[in-house]
Amino acid sequence: MDSSFSTVNDFLRQATDAKASKKEAIASSISPHLQHPGTVGVPPKFARSIDHLVSNYGDEAYRQIALFALGKWFEAHTEAAEDLFDNSQLSEACACLMDATRISDSLHLVCEVGSLGGSEDWKEMLEKEISQAILEDIEER
């Protein structure tokens, strides 16, 4: 970065340009990893949230997050299959239902996995959080 600047705007522009080139370099080094089909990732902020939940509630947090995500994924597939059937796209609808069946199998497997601990603490936390959310929702009306 050129250290000679005559105005604050010049400084800010140069700082932004320098930051942009760093972002581009980082993105180009990360991109090949993200294109690999075996890469699993979440945004860092979300990963920190998960780590926080795991530190407070043990692996029950992983189990509950997995069940929630699989349930939402299953719901998306069944809704898509319904739309495809309604539009007479039978082969696509059947393919969608086959995927939904695989997701359902995964849900059942995760349901059967016992947690190493924390499930009662998790349930207590959920009760408090959900109760508070309902209360806030009622107060907003």
N, C-alpha and C positions, 0 to 999 in steps of 0.2 A: 504494500500500500504506500502510495506517495504521501510523505508527511507534510508536503506543502499544500496548504489549502487556505483560501482567503475568507471563506464564510463557513458558518455552521452547516449550511446546506451542502457545501462541497465536502466537508468532513463526513456527513451522514451518507452522502451518495457513495463516497469511496469506501466507507465501512460496509455499506450494503453490498457493493460490488465484490469486496473481498469475501464477505460471508457467503455470497451466492456461489462463488467459485469453489469454496470449501464444501458447500452442500452438494454441488454437482460431482465433485470428486468422491465424496462419501457415497452418494447414490450410485455412481457407476461401479464402485467396488462392492456394494451390497447386491445390486441387481442380479448378477449371475446366481447367487445363493437363493434369492427369492423366486427365480424362474425354475429351480430344481423341483420336481414333483414330490420329493421326499421332505422338503422343508415345511416345517410347521411353525407358525409364528403368530404372535399377537402384538399389538402396539405396546411399547414399553410401559405406558401409564397403566394399561389394563393388567400387564404382568405384575406390576408393583401392587395393584389392588388384590390380585389373586394371592401373591406372597403374603400380604397383610392378613388376608382371611385364613390362610393356611397356618400362619404363626399363631393366630388366635384360636382356631378351631380344629387344627389337625387336618388330616387328609379327607375328612368329611367334606371340606370345602371343595376339593377336587371332584369328589363323587357327586355332590349336588350341582356343581357347575356343569359337569359332563351330562348329567341327566337333564338339566334345563336346556342345554344346547342341543342335545340329541332330540329332545321333545319338540323344540322349535323347528328343527330340521325335518323331523317326521311330519309335523303339521304343514310345513311348506310343500313337501312332496305330495301329501294327500290332497291338499287344496289344488295344486297344479294338476294332479291326475283327474280330479273332478272337472276342472275347466277343460282339460283335453277331451274327456269323455263327452262333455256337453257340446263340444265342437267337432265331434265325430273323428277325432284324431286318435284312433284306437291303438295303433302300434306305439305311439308316443306315450299314451296314457298307461299302457301295460308296462312299458319300460320304467315309467315314473313309479308305478306301484311296486315293481321289482326292487327298485332302490329303497322305497319306503319299507319294504319287508326287511331288507338288510339293516336299515336304521333301527327298525323295531327289534330285531334280534340283538343289536348292540345295546339298546335300552334295557332289554331283559338281562343281558350279561352284567351290565353295570349295576343294575338293581340287586343282583345276587352277590356282589362284592361287598364284603364286610369292611367297615371303616376301622382304622387302627385306634380311633378314639375321637371324641369331640362331638358325637352326634347329638347328645343331650344339650350341650352348650350351643350347638348350631341351632337346634330347635328353639331354645330360649331366646337367642338373638333374633331369629326370624319372627317370633311372636312379638317381641318388642318393636322391631322395625316395621312390621306390617301394621300393628296397632297404631303406631305413630303416623304412618302414611295415611291410614283410613281417617284418623282424627283430623289431620291436616286437610285432607280432601273434603271432609264434611264442613270444616270451618271456612273453606274457600267458597262454598256455595251460598 
